[in-house]
């Protein structure tokens, strides 16, 4: 009897694991198709064909396309909320370190799953109701969190006195744009995230933090280094 119950639990665990694997692949294929063809241009049959299953088989996991996009959008909401909770609120960590960690985390997330992030950017206009409101609210909250860290760094003299909102949108844009040009593997995703975070942060740091106190030659060298970083990113995008 005991062995029977143990076997049942083992079977249930294996079934749950299989379902999670299928769902993960389903969301990835749906995100890829939505990003390529648009939400309206992608049918349930397209997703089933990409999965190699029948249309009817998909109903075991989701009701319709709306279920899929709701799941993907909610996932993005949870990711940005988690990044804020992990890296923004801890005042014991210097603002430059917090901002770099947040940008690196976001850049890595985008590089590892570019289809999903392209989908979010392209599908915001089709979101409706409560989901649209929650997504918009979290996007604005995340931007405000980044602005707050930049403002803190400016008050302590770490960051240059630039417009904090423009700076926040710029560094977030650098991370989000990865979804359109990155096509590497997991190892290069990590390297790209590190590079993007470093480049974004370098643009905000004051001369003292960059080791260029009033030295125009050192400042020029920093600018050239930033340009080489950008050129490398553009080269990878064109490959």
C-alpha positions as CSV (number, residue, x, y, z in Angstrom):
1,X,0.0,0.0,0.0
2,X,2.8,2.3,1.0
3,X,4.7,1.6,-2.3
4,X,1.5,2.3,-4.2
5,X,1.1,5.7,-2.7
6,X,4.8,6.5,-3.3
7,X,4.5,5.5,-6.9
8,X,1.4,7.6,-7.3
9,X,3.3,10.6,-5.9
10,X,6.2,9.9,-8.2
11,X,3.9,9.7,-11.2
12,X,2.2,12.9,-10.2
13,X,5.5,14.7,-9.9
14,X,6.7,13.4,-13.3
15,X,3.4,14.5,-14.9
16,X,3.8,18.0,-13.3
17,X,7.3,18.3,-14.6
18,X,6.2,17.3,-18.1
19,X,3.4,19.8,-18.1
20,X,5.8,22.6,-17.0
21,X,8.2,21.7,-19.8
22,X,5.5,21.7,-22.4
23,X,4.1,25.0,-21.0
24,X,7.5,26.6,-21.1
25,X,8.0,25.6,-24.8
26,X,4.4,26.7,-25.6
27,X,5.0,30.2,-24.2
28,X,8.4,30.5,-25.9
29,X,7.0,29.4,-29.3
30,X,4.0,31.8,-28.9
31,X,6.3,34.7,-28.0
32,X,8.4,34.0,-31.0
33,X,5.5,33.9,-33.4
34,X,3.8,36.9,-31.8
35,X,7.0,38.9,-32.1
36,X,7.5,37.8,-35.7
37,X,4.0,38.0,-37.1
38,X,2.2,40.2,-34.5
39,X,-0.5,39.1,-32.1
40,X,-3.3,39.6,-34.6
41,X,-1.4,37.8,-37.4
42,X,-0.7,34.7,-35.4
43,X,-3.4,32.0,-35.2
44,X,-3.8,29.3,-32.6
45,X,-3.1,26.8,-35.5
46,X,0.2,28.6,-36.1
47,X,1.2,28.0,-32.5
48,X,0.1,24.4,-32.6
49,X,2.1,23.8,-35.8
50,X,5.2,25.3,-34.2
51,X,4.8,23.0,-31.2
52,X,4.2,20.0,-33.5
53,X,0.8,19.2,-31.9
54,X,-2.8,19.5,-32.9
55,X,-4.8,22.6,-32.3
56,X,-7.0,20.6,-29.9
57,X,-4.0,19.6,-27.8
58,X,-3.3,23.2,-27.0
59,X,-6.6,23.6,-25.2
60,X,-5.3,21.3,-22.5
61,X,-2.9,24.1,-21.5
62,X,-4.6,27.4,-22.5
63,X,-8.0,28.6,-23.6
64,X,-6.9,30.9,-26.4
65,X,-4.3,33.4,-27.5
66,X,-5.4,35.9,-24.9
67,X,-4.4,33.5,-22.2
68,X,-0.9,33.2,-23.7
69,X,-0.3,36.9,-23.9
70,X,-1.7,37.5,-20.4
71,X,0.8,35.0,-19.1
72,X,3.7,36.6,-21.0
73,X,2.8,40.1,-19.9
74,X,2.3,39.0,-16.3
75,X,5.7,37.4,-16.4
76,X,7.3,40.7,-17.4
77,X,5.5,42.5,-14.7
78,X,6.8,40.0,-12.1
79,X,10.4,40.3,-13.5
80,X,10.6,44.1,-13.2
81,X,8.9,44.0,-9.8
82,X,11.5,41.5,-8.6
83,X,14.4,43.6,-10.0
84,X,13.2,46.6,-8.1
85,X,12.7,44.7,-4.9
86,X,16.2,43.2,-5.1
87,X,18.3,46.2,-6.2
88,X,16.5,49.5,-5.6
89,X,15.4,49.6,-2.0
90,X,18.6,48.5,-0.3
91,X,20.1,51.9,0.8
92,X,23.1,50.2,2.3
93,X,24.4,49.6,-1.2
94,X,25.9,52.6,-3.1
95,X,23.5,53.9,-5.8
96,X,26.0,53.2,-8.7
97,X,26.2,49.5,-7.6
98,X,22.5,49.2,-7.3
99,X,21.9,50.7,-10.7
100,X,24.5,48.5,-12.3
101,X,23.0,45.4,-10.8
102,X,19.5,46.3,-11.8
103,X,20.6,47.1,-15.4
104,X,22.7,43.9,-15.6
105,X,19.7,41.9,-14.4
106,X,17.3,43.4,-16.9
107,X,19.8,43.2,-19.8
108,X,20.5,39.5,-19.0
109,X,16.7,38.8,-18.9
110,X,16.2,40.4,-22.3
111,X,19.2,38.7,-23.9
112,X,18.1,35.3,-22.7
113,X,14.5,35.7,-23.9
114,X,14.5,38.3,-26.7
115,X,11.3,37.0,-28.3
116,X,9.3,37.6,-25.2
117,X,10.6,41.2,-24.8
118,X,10.0,42.1,-28.4
119,X,6.5,40.8,-28.0
120,X,5.8,43.0,-25.0
121,X,7.0,46.1,-26.8
122,X,5.1,45.3,-29.9
123,X,1.8,44.2,-28.3
124,X,1.2,47.0,-25.8
125,X,-1.4,48.5,-28.1
126,X,-3.5,45.3,-28.0
127,X,-3.6,45.0,-24.3
128,X,-7.0,45.9,-22.7
129,X,-8.7,46.1,-19.4
130,X,-7.1,45.3,-16.1
131,X,-4.0,43.7,-17.7
132,X,-3.2,46.9,-19.6
133,X,-3.6,49.0,-16.5
134,X,-1.4,46.8,-14.4
135,X,1.3,46.6,-17.1
136,X,1.3,50.3,-17.6
137,X,1.4,51.0,-13.9
138,X,4.3,48.6,-13.3
139,X,6.3,50.0,-16.3
140,X,5.9,53.5,-14.9
141,X,6.8,52.3,-11.4
142,X,9.9,50.6,-12.6
143,X,11.0,53.8,-14.5
144,X,10.4,55.8,-11.3
145,X,12.5,53.4,-9.3
146,X,15.4,53.8,-11.8
147,X,14.9,57.6,-11.6
148,X,15.0,57.5,-7.8
149,X,18.4,55.7,-7.8
150,X,19.8,58.1,-10.4
151,X,18.6,61.1,-8.3
152,X,20.2,59.6,-5.2
153,X,23.5,59.2,-7.0
154,X,23.3,62.8,-8.1
155,X,22.7,64.0,-4.6
156,X,25.8,62.2,-3.4
157,X,27.9,63.4,-6.4
158,X,28.3,60.0,-8.0
159,X,26.3,60.7,-11.1
160,X,26.5,63.7,-13.4
161,X,23.7,66.4,-13.1
162,X,21.7,65.3,-16.1
163,X,18.0,65.1,-16.4
164,X,17.2,62.0,-14.3
165,X,14.1,60.9,-16.3
166,X,15.9,61.2,-19.6
167,X,18.8,59.3,-18.2
168,X,16.5,56.5,-16.8
169,X,14.7,56.1,-20.1
170,X,18.1,56.0,-21.9
171,X,19.7,53.3,-19.8
172,X,16.5,51.2,-19.8
173,X,16.3,51.7,-23.6
174,X,19.8,50.3,-23.9
175,X,18.7,47.1,-22.1
176,X,15.4,46.7,-23.9
177,X,17.0,47.2,-27.4
178,X,19.0,44.1,-26.9
179,X,15.9,42.1,-27.8
180,X,16.2,43.4,-31.4
181,X,19.9,42.7,-32.1
182,X,21.2,40.0,-29.8
183,X,21.2,36.4,-31.2
184,X,23.9,34.7,-29.1
185,X,24.0,31.9,-26.6
186,X,23.8,31.9,-22.8
187,X,27.5,32.7,-22.3
188,X,27.4,35.6,-24.6
189,X,24.1,36.8,-23.1
190,X,25.9,37.2,-19.8
191,X,28.8,39.0,-21.4
192,X,26.4,41.3,-23.3
193,X,24.5,42.1,-20.1
194,X,27.7,43.0,-18.3
195,X,28.8,45.2,-21.2
196,X,25.5,47.0,-21.6
197,X,25.3,47.6,-17.8
198,X,28.9,48.9,-17.7
199,X,28.4,51.2,-20.8
200,X,25.1,52.6,-19.4
201,X,26.6,53.3,-16.0
202,X,29.7,54.9,-17.5
203,X,27.5,57.4,-19.2
204,X,26.1,58.6,-15.9
205,X,29.3,58.6,-13.7
206,X,30.9,61.9,-12.9
207,X,34.6,62.5,-13.9
208,X,35.9,61.6,-10.4
209,X,34.2,58.1,-10.5
210,X,35.6,57.5,-14.0
211,X,39.1,58.5,-13.0
212,X,39.2,61.5,-15.2
213,X,39.3,64.6,-12.9
214,X,39.6,67.4,-15.4
215,X,41.9,65.5,-17.8
216,X,40.6,66.1,-21.3
217,X,42.8,63.3,-22.8
218,X,41.4,60.8,-20.3
219,X,37.9,62.0,-21.1
220,X,38.5,61.5,-24.8
221,X,39.8,58.0,-24.1
222,X,36.6,57.2,-22.2
223,X,34.4,58.5,-25.1
224,X,36.4,56.4,-27.6
225,X,36.0,53.4,-25.4
226,X,32.2,54.0,-25.3
227,X,32.2,54.3,-29.1
228,X,34.0,51.0,-29.5
229,X,31.5,49.3,-27.3
230,X,28.6,50.7,-29.3
231,X,30.3,49.7,-32.6
232,X,30.8,46.1,-31.3
233,X,27.1,45.9,-30.4
234,X,26.0,47.2,-33.8
235,X,28.3,44.7,-35.5
236,X,26.7,41.8,-33.7
237,X,23.3,43.1,-34.6
238,X,24.2,43.0,-38.3
239,X,25.6,39.4,-38.2
